[in-house]
Amino acid sequence: MFYVGICVFLITVVNAQKIVLKSGDLSKIKGEKFFNIKYDYSGMTVGKYKTEEEYVNDKVQNYNKSDAGRGDKWKESWVSDRESRFQVKFEELLNKYTEGAKVFVGTENKDAKYTMVLHTTFTEPGFNVYVTKKPAMIHAELLIVETANPDNVIATIITKNNPGTSMGNNDYDTGERIQEAYAKCGKELGKWLIKQVWKK
């Protein structure tokens, strides 16, 4: 019964996942093959908390109460995981699905005409407490801007309900779950962009 419940929950999450073009004109990037990328976490909410700061402060305080120093170490990982894990996974999966069209996205493309800015607006860290679990999830918006003039936004794409879970033992690690949410986000955005831009 528990297994069925988990399956139903995951199916609901997958069905709710969506990507939409909020504004702009994607035809302008059709001839481009290289894109720079940047990441923005400003204004991000986390779980039930109104702000990321509230969430982080609460976690640090609770962890340090039970194990001195644990909260401070967790806080370091909360930030460092972005560059070392989340962004790496996002780019890896995004490029996996765009490389067929010879389109490449990465921080090494600083001279590209356009820059993609992945702005994470919401993160659900999820949990795994042995007998029950909840996947991580992120909502984000992908802004495509002119590299030389970032205020010139070519298009804004909204992606919601990107779930993150792992079948291995590392699912107990918050960073692992969130990393998989970024992988899912990259995969689905890559597929969507190919369909909307480079296969037309």
N, C-alpha and C positions, 0 to 999 in steps of 0.2 A: 504493500500500500504506500509506504514511504517512497519507494522507487518510482511508482506511478506519479506521485505528487510532484517529485523533482522533475520528471519528464514533462509533465503538463506545464510546470513553471517555465522550463527552458523553451518549450515550444511557443509559449505566450510571448517570451522575450524576443525570440527570433522573428515572430510574426509582426511584432510591434516596431522592429527596426526599420528605419526609413531614411532616405536621402532625398532632399529636394533643392532645387535651385531657387534661392530666395530672391536674388536680384542679379542683374548684369547680363552680359552677352558672351557666352562661351565660344562663339565662332571666332572671336578675336585671337584665341590661343591655338587654333587648329593647326597652324603651320609651325608651331614651336616644338622643339624636341628636348630642350633642357630647361629645367626650372630650379631656381634657388628655393630653399625652404627655411622658415623660421617658426618658432613656437611661442605661444602666448598663454599664460595661465592666469592672467589678471581677472579679477572679479569672479573667479571660479567658486561655486558652492560645492559643499561636500556632504553627501548623505542628508541627514535631517538638519544639519547646521546651516545657518544663514550665510556664514562666511568660512573660508578655508582657515583663517586665523583662529576662529572659535574651535574648529575641529582639532587643529594641531595642538592648541593650548590644552584642550581637554585630554587628548591622548597622552601628551607628555606628562601632565600632572598625574594621571591614573597609573601610567607605567612606572613612573619614578616612585610612587607610593609603595608599590609592591616589590620593586627591585631598583634600588638606587642607580641612576645613570642609564637605565634602560630606555627611558623616555627621550633623553637627549640623543642617544644613539639612533632611536627610531626616527626622530626628527631629521637627522642628517640624511638617512636613507630616503625619507619621504621626498626630499628635494633632489638628492643626487640620482635617484632612480629615473628621473625624467630624462636626463641626458644619456645615462649609461644603459637604460633598459627600454623605456617607453618609446622614445624617439627613434631608437635603433630599430625596434620591431615595426613601428609604423612605416618607416622608410623601406625596410626590407620587404614588407608585404605589398606596399603601394607599388614599388618598382617591379615586383614579381608579376603584377598584372598589367603594367603599362609597357614593359620592355618589349612585348610583342609588336607594339606600334613604334618601337625605337624612341620611346619617351622616357627620360630619366630625371628623377627628382632627388636633390641632395644639397647639403650645405657647401659642397665643393663648387657648385655652380653659381658663385657669387656674381658673375658677370652676365648671367642670363637676363633676358629682357623682362621676364616676369618672376615674381616670388610668390610661393604659396605660404600662407600663414595659417597654421593650425591653432585655432584658439579653443582650448578646452573650457567649456562653460559649466560643466557639472561632472563630478566624479562620485560614484557609489563604490566604496572600497570592497563591499561584500564581506563575507566571513565563511569560515569553515571550523565548526566546533565539534568535529568528529561525527556526531549523530545527525547534524543538519548543516546545510550550507546555503549560501546565497552568492551568486556570481557577482563579480565587479561589473561596473557599467560606466560608460562615459557618453556625454553629449558634447558635440563640438561644432564649430563653424569653420569652414575652410575658405579663407579669403584669398583671391588671386589678385595681386596688386602689381603695379608697374614698379620694377626694382628701383629705378632712378627717381620715382615720384610715388612713394608708398600711399599717399593720400588718394591716388587715382586707383580706385577699386574696380577691377574689371568684372568680377563676379563674386557672389557670396553664396556658398553652398552649406546647407544645414544637414548634419548627420546626427541622428538620435538613436539611443538604445543599443549601443555597441557593447555586447556582453563579453565578459572575460572570465574564463574558468580553465582549469587544467586538470587532466585526468590523472596526473602523477602526484606524488607526495608533496610537491612544492605548492600545491593549492592552499596549504595552510599559511603560506606567505602572502601578505597583502600585495607586495610588489609584483609577485608572479601573476596574481589575478588581474591586476590593473594592466600589466604588460600585455596580457592576452587580449584585453579590451582594445588596446591600441593596435594590436595585430589585426583584429577583426575590423577595426575602423579603417586601417590602411588597405586591407583586402577589398572591402566593399566599395570604398572610394575609388580604388584603382579600376575595378570592374565597371563602376558607374561612369567614370570619366571616359574610359575607352568607348563605351556604348554611346555616350552623349556627344563626344567630341571627335574622336579619331576613327570611328567606324561609320561616320556620316559622310 
